[in-house]
Structures are given as structure tokens and as C-alpha cells.
Amino acid sequence: MRFEVGIGNDTMLTALRLWGYSPERVDERTGEIGAVRPLAGMRYPRFHVYCKVSEKDRAASVSLHLDHKQPSYEGSSAHGGEYEGPLVEAEAERIKKMASVA
């Protein structure tokens, strides 16, 4: 699921932490930040976001999905991801509400 949110005066890393996400990686080429938020205190299942900020309008483009399990094959990035559905929609709404308060 893709959507945009304002981040105000926060950095993208600060906004992610305020939303409950732990940054995992930054793509140096694109500037996109990947972060995760576990659902049940274990590594999986977890929400996974990729965010990129437009400095001009202080908005973040967010790509959100739910990882059900880790990749099945060593060296593979494929996973059992869910890009739509009630859990993903509820998480997107939670992020939007938190972003509107900040």
C-alpha cells in the first residue's frame, strides 16, 4: 500500500521512530529508508515500510506491507508479503493519524 504523509519539522528517521518503527537500512543511491515494526514482539510477522522524503514539501512517500515470514531461500529477498487487507489498512491509518498530530 502506498500513501503520503507530512512529517513537519522531523527528520524521516525521527518520524519512523515516533511511529514505532526501527530503521533497518538506507539505500544510499535513492535515499529510501526501510524500517520495521513487529506485530507480536517477535521478528515475524512485522510491518515493513520504505519511505522517501520530499524536502521541498516535508512529505514522506510511504510504501507499507506486512511480512508474514522471512524469505524462504538463502540469498532471496522474496517473502510472504501482504500489501492490502484490514491489517495493512489499519496500520496505514495509524501512521496517518500519528503524522497529523506531529
MOLINNOR-V877869 format. One record per residue. RES is the residue in one letter. PSI is psi in degrees with one decimal (* if undefined). Layout:
BEGIN
RES|PSI  RES|PSI
END
This chain:
BEGIN
M|134.6  R|141.4  F|169.2  E|145.5  V|151.5  G|147.6  I|5.3  G|-133.4  N|-0.1  D|156.9  T|164.6  M|-39.5  L|-41.6  T|-44.0  A|-44.4  L|-43.9  R|-39.4  L|-31.3  W|-5.4  G|13.3  Y|148.5  S|116.9  P|137.3  E|-43.3  R|157.0  V|126.9  D|108.0  E|-29.4  R|-45.0  T|-17.7  G|4.8  E|136.8  I|131.4  G|136.8  A|157.8  V|154.4  R|108.1  P|148.6  L|-37.9  A|28.5  G|-1.5  M|170.8  R|-38.7  Y|150.0  P|158.7  R|151.2  F|144.5  H|126.0  V|148.3  Y|126.9  C|144.7  K|136.1  V|138.6  S|105.0  E|-30.0  K|-48.2  D|10.1  R|39.1  A|150.1  A|132.8  S|122.7  V|130.5  S|118.8  L|137.0  H|168.5  L|118.5  D|119.3  H|-32.2  K|167.3  Q|163.4  P|140.8  S|-29.3  Y|136.2  E|133.8  G|-2.2  S|142.5  S|-0.5  A|144.3  H|174.3  G|75.2  G|145.2  E|118.9  Y|-8.6  E|173.0  G|170.0  P|-38.1  L|-43.1  V|-42.1  E|-41.7  A|-38.7  E|-40.1  A|-43.3  E|-38.7  R|-44.5  I|-45.3  K|-41.7  K|-43.9  M|-38.4  A|-33.5  S|-21.3  V|-32.1  A|*
END
